[in-house]
Amino acid sequence: MVGVDGCLGRVKSVGWFEIGEGGLKGGGGVEKEVGEVGNFDINGMVKVRGFME
C-alpha cells in the first residue's frame, strides 16, 4: 500500500516530491495526529509554509 500526501515547504521545494519506504504520517500541516498509512510514501511539496520564507 502506498500513502500519498501533500505538504508545505520552502519556495525552492514547491513542485518537488519525495518517495520513501515506511508509513506516511500525515496531518502535521493542520496540527492533527493521524496513524501511519502504507508501506511506502509519496510526499509532494504543494505550497509555501508562511514562516519558512
ModelCIF file with pLDDT and N, C-alpha, C, O atoms, coordinates in Angstrom:
data_MODEL
#
_entry.id   MODEL 
#
_entity.id                         1 
_entity.type                       polymer 
_entity.pdbx_number_of_molecules   1 
#
_entity_poly.entity_id                      1 
_entity_poly.type                           'polypeptide(L)' 
_entity_poly.nstd_linkage                   no 
_entity_poly.nstd_monomer                   no 
_entity_poly.pdbx_seq_one_letter_code       MVGVDGCLGRVKSVGWFEIGEGGLKGGGGVEKEVGEVGNFDINGMVKVRGFME 
_entity_poly.pdbx_seq_one_letter_code_can   MVGVDGCLGRVKSVGWFEIGEGGLKGGGGVEKEVGEVGNFDINGMVKVRGFME 
_entity_poly.pdbx_strand_id                 A 
#
loop_
_entity_poly_seq.entity_id 
_entity_poly_seq.num 
_entity_poly_seq.mon_id 
_entity_poly_seq.hetero 
1 1  MET n 
1 2  VAL n 
1 3  GLY n 
1 4  VAL n 
1 5  ASP n 
1 6  GLY n 
1 7  CYS n 
1 8  LEU n 
1 9  GLY n 
1 10 ARG n 
1 11 VAL n 
1 12 LYS n 
1 13 SER n 
1 14 VAL n 
1 15 GLY n 
1 16 TRP n 
1 17 PHE n 
1 18 GLU n 
1 19 ILE n 
1 20 GLY n 
1 21 GLU n 
1 22 GLY n 
1 23 GLY n 
1 24 LEU n 
1 25 LYS n 
1 26 GLY n 
1 27 GLY n 
1 28 GLY n 
1 29 GLY n 
1 30 VAL n 
1 31 GLU n 
1 32 LYS n 
1 33 GLU n 
1 34 VAL n 
1 35 GLY n 
1 36 GLU n 
1 37 VAL n 
1 38 GLY n 
1 39 ASN n 
1 40 PHE n 
1 41 ASP n 
1 42 ILE n 
1 43 ASN n 
1 44 GLY n 
1 45 MET n 
1 46 VAL n 
1 47 LYS n 
1 48 VAL n 
1 49 ARG n 
1 50 GLY n 
1 51 PHE n 
1 52 MET n 
1 53 GLU n 
#
_struct_asym.id          A 
_struct_asym.entity_id   1 
#
loop_
_ma_qa_metric.id 
_ma_qa_metric.mode 
_ma_qa_metric.name 
_ma_qa_metric.software_group_id 
_ma_qa_metric.type 
1 global pLDDT . pLDDT 
2 local  pLDDT . pLDDT 
#
_ma_qa_metric_global.metric_id      1 
_ma_qa_metric_global.metric_value   81.66 
_ma_qa_metric_global.model_id       1 
_ma_qa_metric_global.ordinal_id     1 
#
loop_
_ma_qa_metric_local.label_asym_id 
_ma_qa_metric_local.label_comp_id 
_ma_qa_metric_local.label_seq_id 
_ma_qa_metric_local.metric_id 
_ma_qa_metric_local.metric_value 
_ma_qa_metric_local.model_id 
_ma_qa_metric_local.ordinal_id 
A MET 1  2 88.00 1 1  
A VAL 2  2 87.00 1 2  
A GLY 3  2 83.00 1 3  
A VAL 4  2 85.00 1 4  
A ASP 5  2 84.00 1 5  
A GLY 6  2 84.00 1 6  
A CYS 7  2 82.00 1 7  
A LEU 8  2 82.00 1 8  
A GLY 9  2 81.00 1 9  
A ARG 10 2 85.00 1 10 
A VAL 11 2 87.00 1 11 
A LYS 12 2 89.00 1 12 
A SER 13 2 87.00 1 13 
A VAL 14 2 90.00 1 14 
A GLY 15 2 90.00 1 15 
A TRP 16 2 92.00 1 16 
A PHE 17 2 90.00 1 17 
A GLU 18 2 90.00 1 18 
A ILE 19 2 91.00 1 19 
A GLY 20 2 89.00 1 20 
A GLU 21 2 90.00 1 21 
A GLY 22 2 85.00 1 22 
A GLY 23 2 82.00 1 23 
A LEU 24 2 81.00 1 24 
A LYS 25 2 77.00 1 25 
A GLY 26 2 72.00 1 26 
A GLY 27 2 73.00 1 27 
A GLY 28 2 69.00 1 28 
A GLY 29 2 66.00 1 29 
A VAL 30 2 74.00 1 30 
A GLU 31 2 77.00 1 31 
A LYS 32 2 77.00 1 32 
A GLU 33 2 78.00 1 33 
A VAL 34 2 79.00 1 34 
A GLY 35 2 79.00 1 35 
A GLU 36 2 81.00 1 36 
A VAL 37 2 80.00 1 37 
A GLY 38 2 83.00 1 38 
A ASN 39 2 89.00 1 39 
A PHE 40 2 90.00 1 40 
A ASP 41 2 88.00 1 41 
A ILE 42 2 89.00 1 42 
A ASN 43 2 87.00 1 43 
A GLY 44 2 89.00 1 44 
A MET 45 2 89.00 1 45 
A VAL 46 2 88.00 1 46 
A LYS 47 2 85.00 1 47 
A VAL 48 2 85.00 1 48 
A ARG 49 2 74.00 1 49 
A GLY 50 2 71.00 1 50 
A PHE 51 2 60.00 1 51 
A MET 52 2 50.00 1 52 
A GLU 53 2 55.00 1 53 
#
loop_
_atom_site.group_PDB 
_atom_site.id 
_atom_site.type_symbol 
_atom_site.label_atom_id 
_atom_site.label_alt_id 
_atom_site.label_comp_id 
_atom_site.label_asym_id 
_atom_site.label_entity_id 
_atom_site.label_seq_id 
_atom_site.pdbx_PDB_ins_code 
_atom_site.Cartn_x 
_atom_site.Cartn_y 
_atom_site.Cartn_z 
_atom_site.occupancy 
_atom_site.B_iso_or_equiv 
_atom_site.pdbx_formal_charge 
_atom_site.auth_seq_id 
_atom_site.auth_comp_id 
_atom_site.auth_asym_id 
_atom_site.auth_atom_id 
_atom_site.pdbx_PDB_model_num 
ATOM 1   N N  . MET A 1 1  ? 0.841  -1.160 0.000  1.00 88.00 ? 1  MET A N  1 
ATOM 2   C CA . MET A 1 1  ? 0.000  0.000  0.000  1.00 88.00 ? 1  MET A CA 1 
ATOM 3   C C  . MET A 1 1  ? 0.900  1.243  0.000  1.00 88.00 ? 1  MET A C  1 
ATOM 4   O O  . MET A 1 1  ? 1.936  1.268  0.666  1.00 88.00 ? 1  MET A O  1 
ATOM 5   N N  . VAL A 1 2  ? 0.500  2.254  -0.742 1.00 87.00 ? 2  VAL A N  1 
ATOM 6   C CA . VAL A 1 2  ? 1.261  3.494  -0.859 1.00 87.00 ? 2  VAL A CA 1 
ATOM 7   C C  . VAL A 1 2  ? 0.443  4.645  -0.281 1.00 87.00 ? 2  VAL A C  1 
ATOM 8   O O  . VAL A 1 2  ? -0.703 4.854  -0.678 1.00 87.00 ? 2  VAL A O  1 
ATOM 9   N N  . GLY A 1 3  ? 1.031  5.394  0.660  1.00 83.00 ? 3  GLY A N  1 
ATOM 10  C CA . GLY A 1 3  ? 0.395  6.592  1.210  1.00 83.00 ? 3  GLY A CA 1 
ATOM 11  C C  . GLY A 1 3  ? 0.865  7.811  0.426  1.00 83.00 ? 3  GLY A C  1 
ATOM 12  O O  . GLY A 1 3  ? 2.058  7.950  0.158  1.00 83.00 ? 3  GLY A O  1 
ATOM 13  N N  . VAL A 1 4  ? -0.055 8.693  0.058  1.00 85.00 ? 4  VAL A N  1 
ATOM 14  C CA . VAL A 1 4  ? 0.274  9.899  -0.715 1.00 85.00 ? 4  VAL A CA 1 
ATOM 15  C C  . VAL A 1 4  ? -0.254 11.120 0.038  1.00 85.00 ? 4  VAL A C  1 
ATOM 16  O O  . VAL A 1 4  ? -1.389 11.124 0.514  1.00 85.00 ? 4  VAL A O  1 
ATOM 17  N N  . ASP A 1 5  ? 0.594  12.166 0.140  1.00 84.00 ? 5  ASP A N  1 
ATOM 18  C CA . ASP A 1 5  ? 0.195  13.356 0.886  1.00 84.00 ? 5  ASP A CA 1 
ATOM 19  C C  . ASP A 1 5  ? 0.835  14.578 0.253  1.00 84.00 ? 5  ASP A C  1 
ATOM 20  O O  . ASP A 1 5  ? 1.908  14.491 -0.343 1.00 84.00 ? 5  ASP A O  1 
ATOM 21  N N  . GLY A 1 6  ? 0.174  15.711 0.386  1.00 84.00 ? 6  GLY A N  1 
ATOM 22  C CA . GLY A 1 6  ? 0.754  16.993 0.005  1.00 84.00 ? 6  GLY A CA 1 
ATOM 23  C C  . GLY A 1 6  ? 1.260  17.675 1.260  1.00 84.00 ? 6  GLY A C  1 
ATOM 24  O O  . GLY A 1 6  ? 0.667  17.523 2.328  1.00 84.00 ? 6  GLY A O  1 
ATOM 25  N N  . CYS A 1 7  ? 2.347  18.424 1.149  1.00 82.00 ? 7  CYS A N  1 
ATOM 26  C CA . CYS A 1 7  ? 2.873  19.097 2.335  1.00 82.00 ? 7  CYS A CA 1 
ATOM 27  C C  . CYS A 1 7  ? 3.366  20.498 1.988  1.00 82.00 ? 7  CYS A C  1 
ATOM 28  O O  . CYS A 1 7  ? 3.488  20.862 0.819  1.00 82.00 ? 7  CYS A O  1 
ATOM 29  N N  . LEU A 1 8  ? 3.642  21.261 3.017  1.00 82.00 ? 8  LEU A N  1 
ATOM 30  C CA . LEU A 1 8  ? 4.113  22.634 2.871  1.00 82.00 ? 8  LEU A CA 1 
ATOM 31  C C  . LEU A 1 8  ? 5.635  22.653 3.025  1.00 82.00 ? 8  LEU A C  1 
ATOM 32  O O  . LEU A 1 8  ? 6.205  21.836 3.748  1.00 82.00 ? 8  LEU A O  1 
ATOM 33  N N  . GLY A 1 9  ? 6.284  23.595 2.335  1.00 81.00 ? 9  GLY A N  1 
ATOM 34  C CA . GLY A 1 9  ? 7.734  23.667 2.422  1.00 81.00 ? 9  GLY A CA 1 
ATOM 35  C C  . GLY A 1 9  ? 8.264  25.016 1.988  1.00 81.00 ? 9  GLY A C  1 
ATOM 36  O O  . GLY A 1 9  ? 7.531  26.005 1.990  1.00 81.00 ? 9  GLY A O  1 
ATOM 37  N N  . ARG A 1 10 ? 9.523  25.064 1.620  1.00 85.00 ? 10 ARG A N  1 
ATOM 38  C CA . ARG A 1 10 ? 10.192 26.287 1.174  1.00 85.00 ? 10 ARG A CA 1 
ATOM 39  C C  . ARG A 1 10 ? 9.885  26.551 -0.302 1.00 85.00 ? 10 ARG A C  1 
ATOM 40  O O  . ARG A 1 10 ? 9.509  25.637 -1.036 1.00 85.00 ? 10 ARG A O  1 
ATOM 41  N N  . VAL A 1 11 ? 10.047 27.799 -0.727 1.00 87.00 ? 11 VAL A N  1 
ATOM 42  C CA . VAL A 1 11 ? 9.777  28.182 -2.121 1.00 87.00 ? 11 VAL A CA 1 
ATOM 43  C C  . VAL A 1 11 ? 10.530 27.278 -3.088 1.00 87.00 ? 11 VAL A C  1 
ATOM 44  O O  . VAL A 1 11 ? 9.951  26.806 -4.067 1.00 87.00 ? 11 VAL A O  1 
ATOM 45  N N  . LYS A 1 12 ? 11.809 27.031 -2.830 1.00 89.00 ? 12 LYS A N  1 
ATOM 46  C CA . LYS A 1 12 ? 12.618 26.229 -3.757 1.00 89.00 ? 12 LYS A CA 1 
ATOM 47  C C  . LYS A 1 12 ? 12.205 24.756 -3.792 1.00 89.00 ? 12 LYS A C  1 
ATOM 48  O O  . LYS A 1 12 ? 12.620 24.027 -4.693 1.00 89.00 ? 12 LYS A O  1 
ATOM 49  N N  . SER A 1 13 ? 11.396 24.307 -2.830 1.00 87.00 ? 13 SER A N  1 
ATOM 50  C CA . SER A 1 13 ? 10.958 22.906 -2.782 1.00 87.00 ? 13 SER A CA 1 
ATOM 51  C C  . SER A 1 13 ? 9.604  22.671 -3.434 1.00 87.00 ? 13 SER A C  1 
ATOM 52  O O  . SER A 1 13 ? 9.268  21.526 -3.738 1.00 87.00 ? 13 SER A O  1 
ATOM 53  N N  . VAL A 1 14 ? 8.815  23.720 -3.658 1.00 90.00 ? 14 VAL A N  1 
ATOM 54  C CA . VAL A 1 14 ? 7.477  23.556 -4.232 1.00 90.00 ? 14 VAL A CA 1 
ATOM 55  C C  . VAL A 1 14 ? 7.596  22.922 -5.619 1.00 90.00 ? 14 VAL A C  1 
ATOM 56  O O  . VAL A 1 14 ? 8.390  23.366 -6.448 1.00 90.00 ? 14 VAL A O  1 
ATOM 57  N N  . GLY A 1 15 ? 6.815  21.902 -5.855 1.00 90.00 ? 15 GLY A N  1 
ATOM 58  C CA . GLY A 1 15 ? 6.857  21.178 -7.117 1.00 90.00 ? 15 GLY A CA 1 
ATOM 59  C C  . GLY A 1 15 ? 7.688  19.905 -7.040 1.00 90.00 ? 15 GLY A C  1 
ATOM 60  O O  . GLY A 1 15 ? 7.616  19.076 -7.948 1.00 90.00 ? 15 GLY A O  1 
ATOM 61  N N  . TRP A 1 16 ? 8.464  19.730 -5.995 1.00 92.00 ? 16 TRP A N  1 
ATOM 62  C CA . TRP A 1 16 ? 9.265  18.523 -5.809 1.00 92.00 ? 16 TRP A CA 1 
ATOM 63  C C  . TRP A 1 16 ? 8.451  17.491 -5.044 1.00 92.00 ? 16 TRP A C  1 
ATOM 64  O O  . TRP A 1 16 ? 7.447  17.820 -4.412 1.00 92.00 ? 16 TRP A O  1 
ATOM 65  N N  . PHE A 1 17 ? 8.890  16.247 -5.106 1.00 90.00 ? 17 PHE A N  1 
ATOM 66  C CA . PHE A 1 17 ? 8.267  15.204 -4.314 1.00 90.00 ? 17 PHE A CA 1 
ATOM 67  C C  . PHE A 1 17 ? 9.334  14.273 -3.769 1.00 90.00 ? 17 PHE A C  1 
ATOM 68  O O  . PHE A 1 17 ? 10.443 14.201 -4.298 1.00 90.00 ? 17 PHE A O  1 
ATOM 69  N N  . GLU A 1 18 ? 8.992  13.571 -2.720 1.00 90.00 ? 18 GLU A N  1 
ATOM 70  C CA . GLU A 1 18 ? 9.873  12.602 -2.088 1.00 90.00 ? 18 GLU A CA 1 
ATOM 71  C C  . GLU A 1 18 ? 9.161  11.258 -2.037 1.00 90.00 ? 18 GLU A C  1 
ATOM 72  O O  . GLU A 1 18 ? 7.954  11.187 -1.809 1.00 90.00 ? 18 GLU A O  1 
ATOM 73  N N  . ILE A 1 19 ? 9.920  10.206 -2.250 1.00 91.00 ? 19 ILE A N  1 
ATOM 74  C CA . ILE A 1 19 ? 9.397  8.844  -2.147 1.00 91.00 ? 19 ILE A CA 1 
ATOM 75  C C  . ILE A 1 19 ? 10.199 8.140  -1.063 1.00 91.00 ? 19 ILE A C  1 
ATOM 76  O O  . ILE A 1 19 ? 11.428 8.211  -1.051 1.00 91.00 ? 19 ILE A O  1 
ATOM 77  N N  . GLY A 1 20 ? 9.509  7.464  -0.157 1.00 89.00 ? 20 GLY A N  1 
ATOM 78  C CA . GLY A 1 20 ? 10.219 6.786  0.926  1.00 89.00 ? 20 GLY A CA 1 
ATOM 79  C C  . GLY A 1 20 ? 9.605  5.449  1.264  1.00 89.00 ? 20 GLY A C  1 
ATOM 80  O O  . GLY A 1 20 ? 8.466  5.151  0.903  1.00 89.00 ? 20 GLY A O  1 
ATOM 81  N N  . GLU A 1 21 ? 10.385 4.652  1.964  1.00 90.00 ? 21 GLU A N  1 
ATOM 82  C CA . GLU A 1 21 ? 9.900  3.365  2.442  1.00 90.00 ? 21 GLU A CA 1 
ATOM 83  C C  . GLU A 1 21 ? 9.434  3.539  3.879  1.00 90.00 ? 21 GLU A C  1 
ATOM 84  O O  . GLU A 1 21 ? 10.135 4.136  4.696  1.00 90.00 ? 21 GLU A O  1 
ATOM 85  N N  . GLY A 1 22 ? 8.280  3.030  4.181  1.00 85.00 ? 22 GLY A N  1 
ATOM 86  C CA . GLY A 1 22 ? 7.709  3.180  5.514  1.00 85.00 ? 22 GLY A CA 1 
ATOM 87  C C  . GLY A 1 22 ? 6.375  3.899  5.424  1.00 85.00 ? 22 GLY A C  1 
ATOM 88  O O  . GLY A 1 22 ? 6.017  4.445  4.381  1.00 85.00 ? 22 GLY A O  1 
ATOM 89  N N  . GLY A 1 23 ? 5.664  3.892  6.505  1.00 82.00 ? 23 GLY A N  1 
ATOM 90  C CA . GLY A 1 23 ? 4.336  4.502  6.528  1.00 82.00 ? 23 GLY A CA 1 
ATOM 91  C C  . GLY A 1 23 ? 4.383  6.014  6.470  1.00 82.00 ? 23 GLY A C  1 
ATOM 92  O O  . GLY A 1 23 ? 5.334  6.641  6.935  1.00 82.00 ? 23 GLY A O  1 
ATOM 93  N N  . LEU A 1 24 ? 3.347  6.588  5.894  1.00 81.00 ? 24 LEU A N  1 
ATOM 94  C CA . LEU A 1 24 ? 3.187  8.032  5.800  1.00 81.00 ? 24 LEU A CA 1 
ATOM 95  C C  . LEU A 1 24 ? 2.384  8.506  7.000  1.00 81.00 ? 24 LEU A C  1 
ATOM 96  O O  . LEU A 1 24 ? 1.328  7.954  7.309  1.00 81.00 ? 24 LEU A O  1 
ATOM 97  N N  . LYS A 1 25 ? 2.889  9.531  7.675  1.00 77.00 ? 25 LYS A N  1 
ATOM 98  C CA . LYS A 1 25 ? 2.170  10.096 8.812  1.00 77.00 ? 25 LYS A CA 1 
ATOM 99  C C  . LYS A 1 25 ? 1.779  11.513 8.442  1.00 77.00 ? 25 LYS A C  1 
ATOM 100 O O  . LYS A 1 25 ? 2.574  12.440 8.592  1.00 77.00 ? 25 LYS A O  1 
ATOM 101 N N  . GLY A 1 26 ? 0.576  11.683 7.966  1.00 72.00 ? 26 GLY A N  1 
ATOM 102 C CA . GLY A 1 26 ? 0.090  12.984 7.520  1.00 72.00 ? 26 GLY A CA 1 
ATOM 103 C C  . GLY A 1 26 ? -0.535 13.783 8.647  1.00 72.00 ? 26 GLY A C  1 
ATOM 104 O O  . GLY A 1 26 ? -0.574 13.333 9.792  1.00 72.00 ? 26 GLY A O  1 
ATOM 105 N N  . GLY A 1 27 ? -1.023 14.967 8.321  1.00 73.00 ? 27 GLY A N  1 
ATOM 106 C CA . GLY A 1 27 ? -1.753 15.786 9.267  1.00 73.00 ? 27 GLY A CA 1 
ATOM 107 C C  . GLY A 1 27 ? -0.936 16.853 9.967  1.00 73.00 ? 27 GLY A C  1 
ATOM 108 O O  . GLY A 1 27 ? -1.512 17.700 10.649 1.00 73.00 ? 27 GLY A O  1 
ATOM 109 N N  . GLY A 1 28 ? 0.375  16.849 9.829  1.00 69.00 ? 28 GLY A N  1 
ATOM 110 C CA . GLY A 1 28 ? 1.222  17.814 10.519 1.00 69.00 ? 28 GLY A CA 1 
ATOM 111 C C  . GLY A 1 28 ? 0.949  19.255 10.128 1.00 69.00 ? 28 GLY A C  1 
ATOM 112 O O  . GLY A 1 28 ? 1.035  20.150 10.968 1.00 69.00 ? 28 GLY A O  1 
ATOM 113 N N  . GLY A 1 29 ? 0.621  19.491 8.865  1.00 66.00 ? 29 GLY A N  1 
ATOM 114 C CA . GLY A 1 29 ? 0.374  20.848 8.388  1.00 66.00 ? 29 GLY A CA 1 
ATOM 115 C C  . GLY A 1 29 ? -0.883 21.484 8.956  1.00 66.00 ? 29 GLY A C  1 
ATOM 116 O O  . GLY A 1 29 ? -1.027 22.707 8.939  1.00 66.00 ? 29 GLY A O  1 
ATOM 117 N N  . VAL A 1 30 ? -1.782 20.670 9.453  1.00 74.00 ? 30 VAL A N  1 
ATOM 118 C CA . VAL A 1 30 ? -3.025 21.168 10.046 1.00 74.00 ? 30 VAL A CA 1 
ATOM 119 C C  . VAL A 1 30 ? -3.104 20.815 11.530 1.00 74.00 ? 30 VAL A C  1 
ATOM 120 O O  . VAL A 1 30 ? -4.178 20.819 12.133 1.00 74.00 ? 30 VAL A O  1 
ATOM 121 N N  . GLU A 1 31 ? -1.945 20.512 12.097 1.00 77.00 ? 31 GLU A N  1 
ATOM 122 C CA . GLU A 1 31 ? -1.797 20.198 13.514 1.00 77.00 ? 31 GLU A CA 1 
ATOM 123 C C  . GLU A 1 31 ? -2.739 19.096 13.986 1.00 77.00 ? 31 GLU A C  1 
ATOM 124 O O  . GLU A 1 31 ? -3.380 19.208 15.031 1.00 77.00 ? 31 GLU A O  1 
ATOM 125 N N  . LYS A 1 32 ? -2.808 18.023 13.189 1.00 77.00 ? 32 LYS A N  1 
ATOM 126 C CA . LYS A 1 32 ? -3.612 16.853 13.539 1.00 77.00 ? 32 LYS A CA 1 
ATOM 127 C C  . LYS A 1 32 ? -2.685 15.643 13.626 1.00 77.00 ? 32 LYS A C  1 
ATOM 128 O O  . LYS A 1 32 ? -1.659 15.594 12.948 1.00 77.00 ? 32 LYS A O  1 
ATOM 129 N N  . GLU A 1 33 ? -3.038 14.690 14.442 1.00 78.00 ? 33 GLU A N  1 
ATOM 130 C CA . GLU A 1 33 ? -2.296 13.442 14.516 1.00 78.00 ? 33 GLU A CA 1 
ATOM 131 C C  . GLU A 1 33 ? -3.146 12.339 13.927 1.00 78.00 ? 33 GLU A C  1 
ATOM 132 O O  . GLU A 1 33 ? -4.267 12.093 14.374 1.00 78.00 ? 33 GLU A O  1 
ATOM 133 N N  . VAL A 1 34 ? -2.605 11.676 12.920 1.00 79.00 ? 34 VAL A N  1 
ATOM 134 C CA . VAL A 1 34 ? -3.284 10.537 12.311 1.00 79.00 ? 34 VAL A CA 1 
ATOM 135 C C  . VAL A 1 34 ? -2.306 9.372  12.286 1.00 79.00 ? 34 VAL A C  1 
ATOM 136 O O  . VAL A 1 34 ? -1.093 9.578  12.317 1.00 79.00 ? 34 VAL A O  1 
ATOM 137 N N  . GLY A 1 35 ? -2.819 8.163  12.230 1.00 79.00 ? 35 GLY A N  1 
ATOM 138 C CA . GLY A 1 35 ? -1.960 6.988  12.190 1.00 79.00 ? 35 GLY A CA 1 
ATOM 139 C C  . GLY A 1 35 ? -1.204 6.877  10.876 1.00 79.00 ? 35 GLY A C  1 
ATOM 140 O O  . GLY A 1 35 ? -1.572 7.502  9.882  1.00 79.00 ? 35 GLY A O  1 
ATOM 141 N N  . GLU A 1 36 ? -0.141 6.073  10.880 1.00 81.00 ? 36 GLU A N  1 
ATOM 142 C CA . GLU A 1 36 ? 0.633  5.849  9.659  1.00 81.00 ? 36 GLU A CA 1 
ATOM 143 C C  . GLU A 1 36 ? -0.181 5.068  8.639  1.00 81.00 ? 36 GLU A C  1 
ATOM 144 O O  . GLU A 1 36 ? -0.998 4.216  8.989  1.00 81.00 ? 36 GLU A O  1 
ATOM 145 N N  . VAL A 1 37 ? 0.062  5.381  7.358  1.00 80.00 ? 37 VAL A N  1 
ATOM 146 C CA . VAL A 1 37 ? -0.645 4.728  6.262  1.00 80.00 ? 37 VAL A CA 1 
ATOM 147 C C  . VAL A 1 37 ? 0.370  4.207  5.260  1.00 80.00 ? 37 VAL A C  1 
ATOM 148 O O  . VAL A 1 37 ? 1.288  4.930  4.871  1.00 80.00 ? 37 VAL A O  1 
ATOM 149 N N  . GLY A 1 38 ? 0.215  2.973  4.844  1.00 83.00 ? 38 GLY A N  1 
ATOM 150 C CA . GLY A 1 38 ? 1.018  2.413  3.765  1.00 83.00 ? 38 GLY A CA 1 
ATOM 151 C C  . GLY A 1 38 ? 2.343  1.816  4.180  1.00 83.00 ? 38 GLY A C  1 
ATOM 152 O O  . GLY A 1 38 ? 2.774  1.924  5.328  1.00 83.00 ? 38 GLY A O  1 
ATOM 153 N N  . ASN A 1 39 ? 2.984  1.172  3.193  1.00 89.00 ? 39 ASN A N  1 
ATOM 154 C CA . ASN A 1 39 ? 4.313  0.595  3.344  1.00 89.00 ? 39 ASN A CA 1 
ATOM 155 C C  . ASN A 1 39 ? 5.359  1.473  2.664  1.00 89.00 ? 39 ASN A C  1 
ATOM 156 O O  . ASN A 1 39 ? 6.553  1.363  2.942  1.00 89.00 ? 39 ASN A O  1 
ATOM 157 N N  . PHE A 1 40 ? 4.903  2.332  1.782  1.00 90.00 ? 40 PHE A N  1 
ATOM 158 C CA . PHE A 1 40 ? 5.736  3.316  1.087  1.00 90.00 ? 40 PHE A CA 1 
ATOM 159 C C  . PHE A 1 40 ? 4.979  4.644  1.128  1.00 90.00 ? 40 PHE A C  1 
ATOM 160 O O  . PHE A 1 40 ? 3.764  4.669  1.322  1.00 90.00 ? 40 PHE A O  1 
ATOM 161 N N  . ASP A 1 41 ? 5.710  5.747  0.944  1.00 88.00 ? 41 ASP A N  1 
ATOM 162 C CA . ASP A 1 41 ? 5.038  7.037  0.957  1.00 88.00 ? 41 ASP A CA 1 
ATOM 163 C C  . ASP A 1 41 ? 5.548  7.947  -0.152 1.00 88.00 ? 41 ASP A C  1 
ATOM 164 O O  . ASP A 1 41 ? 6.701  7.861  -0.575 1.00 88.00 ? 41 ASP A O  1 
ATOM 165 N N  . ILE A 1 42 ? 4.666  8.813  -0.606 1.00 89.00 ? 42 ILE A N  1 
ATOM 166 C CA . ILE A 1 42 ? 4.995  9.860  -1.573 1.00 89.00 ? 42 ILE A CA 1 
ATOM 167 C C  . ILE A 1 42 ? 4.500  11.173 -0.982 1.00 89.00 ? 42 ILE A C  1 
ATOM 168 O O  . ILE A 1 42 ? 3.316  11.316 -0.675 1.00 89.00 ? 42 ILE A O  1 
ATOM 169 N N  . ASN A 1 43 ? 5.409  12.130 -0.822 1.00 87.00 ? 43 ASN A N  1 
ATOM 170 C CA . ASN A 1 43 ? 5.071  13.468 -0.331 1.00 87.00 ? 43 ASN A CA 1 
ATOM 171 C C  . ASN A 1 43 ? 5.352  14.470 -1.428 1.00 87.00 ? 43 ASN A C  1 
ATOM 172 O O  . ASN A 1 43 ? 6.457  14.502 -1.970 1.00 87.00 ? 43 ASN A O  1 
ATOM 173 N N  . GLY A 1 44 ? 4.372  15.285 -1.762 1.00 89.00 ? 44 GLY A N  1 
ATOM 174 C CA . GLY A 1 44 ? 4.569  16.347 -2.741 1.00 89.00 ? 44 GLY A CA 1 
ATOM 175 C C  . GLY A 1 44 ? 4.527  17.702 -2.065 1.00 89.00 ? 44 GLY A C  1 
ATOM 176 O O  . GLY A 1 44 ? 3.591  17.990 -1.319 1.00 89.00 ? 44 GLY A O  1 
ATOM 177 N N  . MET A 1 45 ? 5.529  18.543 -2.314 1.00 89.00 ? 45 MET A N  1 
ATOM 178 C CA . MET A 1 45 ? 5.542  19.893 -1.754 1.00 89.00 ? 45 MET A CA 1 
ATOM 179 C C  . MET A 1 45 ? 4.652  20.769 -2.627 1.00 89.00 ? 45 MET A C  1 
ATOM 180 O O  . MET A 1 45 ? 4.978  21.036 -3.783 1.00 89.00 ? 45 MET A O  1 
ATOM 181 N N  . VAL A 1 46 ? 3.527  21.215 -2.073 1.00 88.00 ? 46 VAL A N  1 
ATOM 182 C CA . VAL A 1 46 ? 2.499  21.869 -2.873 1.00 88.00 ? 46 VAL A CA 1 
ATOM 183 C C  . VAL A 1 46 ? 2.348  23.363 -2.626 1.00 88.00 ? 46 VAL A C  1 
ATOM 184 O O  . VAL A 1 46 ? 1.750  24.062 -3.445 1.00 88.00 ? 46 VAL A O  1 
ATOM 185 N N  . LYS A 1 47 ? 2.876  23.868 -1.515 1.00 85.00 ? 47 LYS A N  1 
ATOM 186 C CA . LYS A 1 47 ? 2.679  25.262 -1.176 1.00 85.00 ? 47 LYS A CA 1 
ATOM 187 C C  . LYS A 1 47 ? 3.758  25.711 -0.204 1.00 85.00 ? 47 LYS A C  1 
ATOM 188 O O  . LYS A 1 47 ? 4.356  24.892 0.495  1.00 85.00 ? 47 LYS A O  1 
ATOM 189 N N  . VAL A 1 48 ? 4.003  27.017 -0.163 1.00 85.00 ? 48 VAL A N  1 
ATOM 190 C CA . VAL A 1 48 ? 4.979  27.591 0.754  1.00 85.00 ? 48 VAL A CA 1 
ATOM 191 C C  . VAL A 1 48 ? 4.364  27.726 2.142  1.00 85.00 ? 48 VAL A C  1 
ATOM 192 O O  . VAL A 1 48 ? 3.243  28.209 2.296  1.00 85.00 ? 48 VAL A O  1 
ATOM 193 N N  . ARG A 1 49 ? 5.103  27.300 3.127  1.00 74.00 ? 49 ARG A N  1 
ATOM 194 C CA . ARG A 1 49 ? 4.647  27.478 4.509  1.00 74.00 ? 49 ARG A CA 1 
ATOM 195 C C  . ARG A 1 49 ? 5.086  28.860 4.965  1.00 74.00 ? 49 ARG A C  1 
ATOM 196 O O  . ARG A 1 49 ? 6.271  29.177 4.866  1.00 74.00 ? 49 ARG A O  1 
ATOM 197 N N  . GLY A 1 50 ? 4.179  29.695 5.462  1.00 71.00 ? 50 GLY A N  1 
ATOM 198 C CA . GLY A 1 50 ? 4.404  31.086 5.795  1.00 71.00 ? 50 GLY A CA 1 
ATOM 199 C C  . GLY A 1 50 ? 5.676  31.416 6.524  1.00 71.00 ? 50 GLY A C  1 
ATOM 200 O O  . GLY A 1 50 ? 6.432  32.272 6.064  1.00 71.00 ? 50 GLY A O  1 
ATOM 201 N N  . PHE A 1 51 ? 5.952  30.768 7.657  1.00 60.00 ? 51 PHE A N  1 
ATOM 202 C CA . PHE A 1 51 ? 7.097  31.156 8.459  1.00 60.00 ? 51 PHE A CA 1 
ATOM 203 C C  . PHE A 1 51 ? 8.421  30.672 7.883  1.00 60.00 ? 51 PHE A C  1 
ATOM 204 O O  . PHE A 1 51 ? 9.479  31.081 8.358  1.00 60.00 ? 51 PHE A O  1 
ATOM 205 N N  . MET A 1 52 ? 8.386  29.802 6.860  1.00 50.00 ? 52 MET A N  1 
ATOM 206 C CA . MET A 1 52 ? 9.633  29.233 6.330  1.00 50.00 ? 52 MET A CA 1 
ATOM 207 C C  . MET A 1 52 ? 10.299 30.139 5.304  1.00 50.00 ? 52 MET A C  1 
ATOM 208 O O  . MET A 1 52 ? 11.436 29.869 4.919  1.00 50.00 ? 52 MET A O  1 
ATOM 209 N N  . GLU A 1 53 ? 9.647  31.196 4.847  1.00 55.00 ? 53 GLU A N  1 
ATOM 210 C CA . GLU A 1 53 ? 10.247 32.094 3.856  1.00 55.00 ? 53 GLU A CA 1 
ATOM 211 C C  . GLU A 1 53 ? 10.199 33.468 4.319  1.00 55.00 ? 53 GLU A C  1 
ATOM 212 O O  . GLU A 1 53 ? 10.658 34.372 3.620  1.00 55.00 ? 53 GLU A O  1 
#
